Amino acid sequence: MATKAQIVKSKKSLVKPKFSTRVVRRCWRCGRKRGYMRDFNLCRICFRELASRGDLPGVRKSSW
């Protein structure tokens, strides 16, 4: 889990980064920056937890 200082630093939008790839996108739930899905604003771990509980509308667990 990210520290509060890291989360605050990534939310700071006063100065636009020199390159767009330097923007750090974080999970809104836990603050994780790796394994982030832009469509849901979640990391892969939080996405899996919420999807398995049925809290994400339109997401269904696949089975075949």
Phi, psi and omega in degrees: 000141183285149177285161181297326180295321179293320179294316179296319180297321181285336179278345182295119182241021180291320182245122177286133181294155182297322179237142184293338180286348179278354178292129180259115177262133184235154176296134182286343184270313185241344179091006181291141181256341180264145181074035185271136176249118183294326183299328185245354185057034182230155170279170185294329182288312178294324178300315182295319179297312182291324180291321181289333175279345181086021181274350179258115181292137178085002180249129182228141178286129182274149174208141179212000000 
